Amino acid sequence: MKAIADGIRKGTDSKAWRIEGYEQLNWVLLDYVDVVVHIFKTSEREYYQLERLWADAQLTEYND
């Protein structure tokens, strides 16, 4: 998780406005104001089920 968070932080030109959970590494949140990155351990993701909060939102698929 730390490697993922560090990779995002180093690969992004702007600095995160706020970082949460970096010390505990169960759920890391990187807030870039327009984009918020959530990095979860599997157990945390299953417990919080954030996808259900957005279940009724329109899905837009992006391909690189």
Secondary structure, 3 states (H helix, E strand, C coil): CHHHHHHHHHCCCCCCCEEECCCCCCEEEEECCCCEEEEECHHHHHHHCHHHHHCCCCCCCCCC
